[in-house]
Amino acid sequence: MTSARSGLLDAARAFEVTIADTPEKLRAAYRLRHQVYCTERGYEPSQGTLETDCFDLRAGHALLTQRSTGRLVGTVRIIASSSTGLGLGLPLDSLCERAVTRSVPRHRTGEISRFAISKSLRDVNVDGIPLRLGLMRGVVQLSAEMGIQHWCAVMEHTLLRLLRGSGIHFQPLGPAVEHHGLRQPCWAPVGQVLGRMRHERPDVWDYVTDGGSLWSTDVHTEAA
């Protein structure tokens, strides 16, 4: 491992990834989302101090905290697809044509959403790469706990490019759509993403899967 890569992973380990499994942790995630999506970016209307929606009841949430200061700097959620009604029961349905989402497996699919890193709370000496990797570690852990086998998302092209640089590859799902700017719907089987990551960036794979303990291909097989 090169010194640059070693330094990158050391920086990522300076942040603790936890699951929001209590009311207090969930409120912390919603407060940070309000700061990022309502105050910093203006994407969502500001109502009180928490940013929530109807999908939160069907989602798992992860938090990213800076170990040295205890500050919450990031959060992400993954929404489980619904087995009732048409479509996937995910935010993706409202942005893409049914013909596009039909190619995504209906069961055991989760949408990565509210991938939020606070600019105002982030240490100026830490760039965004370790923080993104920390949130992806949270996504992997949530996916294992929720039985998610396929990921989908609607992401900025810049974020997709940055993730590819860390060996995290998504497949385009139809054309780009307008959603707070131009965004690319995408999806990927979790096992495929992590398998390719292990080949291209074993250092990143070791971190986001905790050496395979969070997601092992021996026990996680892709759903049909």
C-alpha positions in Angstrom: 0.0 0.0 0.0 1.4 3.4 -1.0 1.9 6.0 1.7 -0.9 8.2 0.1 -3.4 5.4 0.4 -2.2 4.5 3.9 -2.7 8.1 4.9 -6.2 8.1 3.3 -7.3 5.1 5.3 -5.8 6.5 8.5 -7.8 9.7 8.0 -11.0 7.6 7.4 -10.4 5.7 10.7 -10.3 9.1 12.5 -14.1 9.0 12.2 -16.4 6.6 13.9 -19.3 5.0 12.1 -22.3 4.1 14.1 -25.9 3.0 13.4 -28.7 5.4 14.5 -30.5 2.8 16.6 -32.0 5.0 19.3 -34.4 8.0 19.1 -31.6 10.3 20.2 -29.3 9.2 17.4 -32.1 9.5 14.8 -32.8 13.0 15.9 -29.1 13.8 15.5 -29.2 12.5 12.0 -32.3 14.5 11.2 -30.8 17.7 12.7 -27.7 17.2 10.5 -29.8 16.6 7.5 -31.6 19.9 8.2 -28.4 21.7 8.4 -27.1 20.2 5.1 -30.3 20.0 3.0 -32.2 23.0 4.4 -29.6 25.5 5.6 -26.4 24.9 3.6 -27.9 23.7 0.2 -31.5 24.9 0.4 -32.8 21.7 -1.2 -35.6 21.1 1.2 -38.0 23.5 3.0 -37.0 24.4 6.5 -39.5 23.2 9.1 -38.3 23.4 12.6 -34.8 21.9 13.2 -35.3 18.4 11.8 -35.4 17.2 8.2 -37.5 14.1 7.7 -39.8 12.4 5.2 -42.1 9.4 4.9 -39.3 7.1 3.8 -37.5 7.4 7.1 -39.8 4.8 8.7 -38.5 2.3 6.1 -34.9 3.2 6.3 -31.7 2.4 8.3 -29.5 5.4 9.2 -25.8 5.7 9.9 -23.8 8.4 11.6 -20.2 9.6 11.1 -18.6 11.2 14.1 -15.1 12.7 14.3 -13.3 10.8 17.1 -11.1 13.6 18.3 -14.0 16.1 18.8 -17.1 14.0 19.1 -18.7 16.1 16.4 -21.3 14.6 14.1 -20.1 15.4 10.6 -22.1 13.1 8.3 -25.1 10.8 7.9 -26.6 8.5 5.3 -29.6 6.3 5.0 -30.7 3.3 3.0 -34.4 2.8 2.3 -35.7 -0.7 1.8 -37.9 -1.3 -1.2 -41.5 -2.0 -0.6 -43.2 -5.3 -1.6 -46.6 -3.6 -2.1 -47.9 -1.6 -5.0 -46.2 -0.8 -8.3 -42.6 0.1 -8.6 -40.0 -0.2 -5.9 -41.6 2.0 -3.4 -38.5 4.2 -3.4 -37.8 7.9 -4.1 -36.3 6.7 -7.4 -39.8 5.8 -8.7 -40.8 9.5 -8.8 -37.8 10.5 -10.9 -37.5 7.7 -13.4 -39.8 6.1 -15.9 -41.3 2.8 -14.9 -39.5 1.2 -17.9 -36.2 2.2 -16.3 -36.8 1.0 -12.8 -38.3 -2.3 -14.0 -34.8 -3.6 -14.6 -33.9 -3.2 -10.9 -34.7 -6.3 -8.8 -37.8 -5.7 -6.8 -36.8 -7.5 -3.7 -33.9 -6.9 -1.4 -33.1 -3.5 -3.0 -32.3 -0.4 -1.0 -31.9 3.2 -2.1 -28.9 5.1 -0.8 -30.2 8.5 0.2 -29.5 11.7 2.2 -25.7 11.2 1.7 -24.9 14.2 3.8 -21.6 15.7 4.9 -21.7 19.1 6.7 -19.4 21.7 5.3 -19.6 23.9 8.3 -18.7 21.1 10.8 -16.0 19.4 8.8 -12.4 19.9 9.8 -10.7 22.2 7.2 -7.7 19.9 7.4 -9.7 16.8 6.3 -10.9 16.5 2.6 -14.1 14.7 1.7 -12.7 11.4 0.6 -12.3 9.8 4.1 -15.8 11.1 5.0 -17.3 9.5 1.9 -15.6 6.2 2.7 -16.9 6.4 6.3 -20.5 6.9 5.0 -20.0 4.0 2.6 -18.9 1.8 5.5 -22.2 2.7 7.2 -24.1 1.8 4.0 -22.4 -1.6 3.9 -23.2 -2.3 7.6 -26.8 -1.2 7.2 -27.2 -3.3 4.0 -25.9 -6.4 5.9 -28.3 -5.8 8.8 -31.3 -5.1 6.5 -30.6 -7.9 4.0 -30.1 -5.5 1.1 -28.5 -7.2 -1.9 -28.8 -4.4 -4.5 -28.2 -0.7 -4.2 -29.8 2.1 -6.2 -29.3 5.9 -5.9 -29.7 9.2 -7.7 -26.3 10.9 -7.4 -24.4 13.9 -8.8 -21.9 12.9 -11.5 -19.1 14.4 -9.4 -19.9 12.1 -6.5 -20.1 9.0 -8.8 -16.7 9.9 -10.2 -15.2 10.4 -6.8 -16.6 7.0 -5.7 -15.1 5.3 -8.7 -11.7 6.6 -7.7 -12.1 4.6 -4.5 -13.1 1.5 -6.4 -16.9 1.9 -5.9 -18.7 1.5 -9.2 -22.4 2.0 -10.0 -24.1 1.3 -13.3 -26.2 4.1 -14.9 -29.9 3.5 -14.8 -31.4 5.3 -17.7 -30.7 9.0 -18.6 -29.8 11.7 -16.1 -32.7 13.5 -14.4 -33.3 16.9 -13.0 -33.4 16.8 -9.2 -31.7 19.8 -7.5 -29.5 19.9 -10.6 -28.6 17.1 -13.0 -28.4 13.7 -11.3 -27.7 10.2 -12.5 -29.9 7.3 -11.4 -27.8 4.3 -10.9 -27.8 0.8 -9.3 -25.5 -2.1 -8.6 -25.5 -5.5 -6.9 -23.8 -5.1 -3.6 -21.6 -8.2 -3.9 -20.4 -7.1 -7.3 -19.5 -3.6 -6.1 -17.5 -5.0 -3.1 -15.9 -7.8 -5.2 -14.6 -5.3 -7.7 -13.5 -3.0 -4.9 -11.5 -5.8 -3.3 -9.7 -6.3 -6.6 -9.1 -2.6 -7.5 -8.7 -1.1 -4.0 -8.1 -3.8 -1.4 -7.3 -1.0 1.1 -10.7 0.6 0.7 -12.4 -2.8 0.8 -10.7 -3.7 4.0 -11.9 -0.4 5.6 -15.5 -0.3 4.4 -16.1 -4.0 5.2 -13.9 -4.1 8.3 -11.8 -6.8 6.8 -14.9 -8.7 5.6 -16.6 -8.8 8.9 -19.4 -6.4 7.8 -19.9 -8.1 4.5 -18.5 -11.5 3.6 -19.2 -13.1 0.2 -19.2 -16.5 1.9 -22.5 -15.7 3.6 -24.0 -12.9 1.5 -25.2 -14.3 -1.8 -27.1 -12.2 -4.4 -30.8 -12.6 -4.6 -32.3 -14.0 -7.7 
